[in-house]
Amino acid sequence: MQKFRLRQLNNLSLEILTAIFLIVAVLSQQRILPQGLYLGFILGFFVFFLPGLLAINWIWLKNDWTPFQKLPIGFGLSLGIGVIPTFLAFSLRWSIDTFFWIYLGLILVNLGLSIWRKLRVGLQNRHGYLSSYRTLLKSVRRNLLLVIWSGGCLVGFGVVFARKFSLTEYLHGDNWFFLSFIQRFIHQPYLSPTDPITGSESPVFNYSYNVYLAFGALLSRISGVEVVDLLQFVLPIIFVVTTLLTFLLLGKLLIRKWPILLLTSVLWLSYLAVLQSRQFFTRLSEPKYVIYFILIPLVFYFIIQILKDQKLVFFVILGGVLLGLANMHAASIPYVFIAILAFVGLNLILNWKKRKRNLKIIKGFIITGLVLAVLV
């Protein structure tokens, strides 16, 4: 009986975490909990990851992803899921508090669908959160020196970020646009797509109806974290971790052994930190940098999966990620689609004899593209 209960707890671990996060979010939004940076990190998971993670459960319950692989996928999918309510929030002039309750409802719907799907299928998730942590601990014991070295690198990133590239030394000009928009989203009676800097009544390209900025405003509102701290401290740390997990996800297609994969990903993260210098830390909260380091690798992960196995679920999740990407930074759309066309086109040419498979891939991309075109 005890083993059965533990197994059920493992299967519903995400749903239990979701319920806890919902309670914390409501208490924080009502100013019952003491607010601060710690709430920014906790509720950052609630805002940017939960909808996508829950959606994965009812879209494709029989997946083989571990929780660590699901996190970047959940992030990309959450942005896509949030596009429609964000558009409605701006169009119908909702306040940021109204947007919070609508977003809460969206998570509850995903939570209900996730539980319903698990109860209906009755599947034991062999990659539940509790079992994954036990597996992780075993792997840590076997590869202790490598883990210590990799962890030291990550701690080093944190020290460099905190001491050398802090906000007191540097603030990039683009961040002033985001600060202005998010501040107005929080303090105005309703969400408005117009330009807060020049006072123009026209929507601003790349900033208006933006799901990422709306999520940032929502996180600042419910956690009590000032917008400056949010953009320069909370979000960069969350996204450094997400960047590492995205590299692990993509690299797993090429490198099967986790210790070697972890080492490679940390080295890649080190390379980016050195190459980008302070901009990797101080600008990682900007939409285009989120696209560069998280969403584009995520897009190519699903393209590779589609080329290997033409499952409908891969097209659905890829479409969600691309929808969020297109909404976050519209100027990136042509470059991303050119890269996709070149990558997929070359694969189709090299595999020209597999006509049935190629036709299925082409049909899937055409349908996905048409749906995205209508939504965008």
C-alpha positions, 0 to 999 in steps of 0.5 A: 500500500505504501509503494502504491501511494508513493507511485501515485504521488510520483505520477501526480507530482506536477499536479501537486506542485501546481496546486501549491504554486496556485495557492502561493500566487493567489496569496502573493497577489493579495499581498498576504505573503511577504514579497521579495526576490525569493517570490520572483524566482518561485512565481517565475516558474508559475508564470513562465513554465507551468501552463506548458508543462501541464499541457505536455501531459494531456497533449502527449502523456506517453512521452519519454522526457524527464522533468529536466527535459520538459522544463525548456519545452514547457517554457516554449509551449507556455509562451505559445499558450499565452499568446491568445489571452495576451491578445485578448487582454490588450484588445479588451483592455483588461487590467493586470489583475484581471489578466492574472485571474484569466491566466490562473483560469488557464492554468486550472484548465490545463491542470484539469486536463492533465489530471483527467488524461492521467486518470483516463489512461491510467499510465504510470509515468516512469519519468515522474519528478520523485523517481527522476530525482532518485535517478539523478542522485544515483548518477551524481554519486557515480560521476561525483568529480564531473558534477562538482566541476560542472557545479563549480562552473555554474556557481562561477557564473553566478559570482561573475553575474553578481559581482562584475556584471551587476545593474549598477555597472551596466544597463543596455538601452533596449531594456529601457523600452521593456522597463517602460512598457512593463511599468505601464502595464502594471500601473495603468488601469488597463493594458495598452499596446501604444508607445509609453515613451513617445506618447504615440497612439499607434501600436509599437512593432515588437513590443505591443501585444507581446506575451513575454512583456505581459508575463513579465508585468504579471510576474512583477505584479504578483511577486512584488519585485520591482521591474528593474530587479526583474529584468536585471536579476530574476529573469537572467538567472532563470534563463541561464538555467533554462539555457543550460537545460535547452542545450542538454535537451538538444545535445541528448539527440547526439550524446547519449551519456549524461555525464559527457552531455553535462560536460559539453553543455557547461563548456558551451555555456562557458563559451557563450558567457565569454563570447557575449561577455556581460551581455549574456547576463544583462541582456538575457532577459530581452526577447531576442536573446531568449529566442537566440539561446532558448527558443531557436534550439528548441525549434531545431530539437522538434524539427530533428524529432519530426525528421526522425519520426513524423508524429502529430504531437511534434508538429503541435508543440513546434507550432506552439513554440513558433507562435510564442516566438513570432509574438515575442519578436516579430523581426526574428520570423524571416530568419528563423523560417529561412533556417528551418527551410534550409535545414529541412530542405537539405534533409528532404533532398538527401532523402529524396528516395523516401517519398512517402516520408517526405510527403508526410513531412511537407504536408505537416509543415504546410498545415502548421505554417497555415495555422500559424499564419492565421493566428499571427 
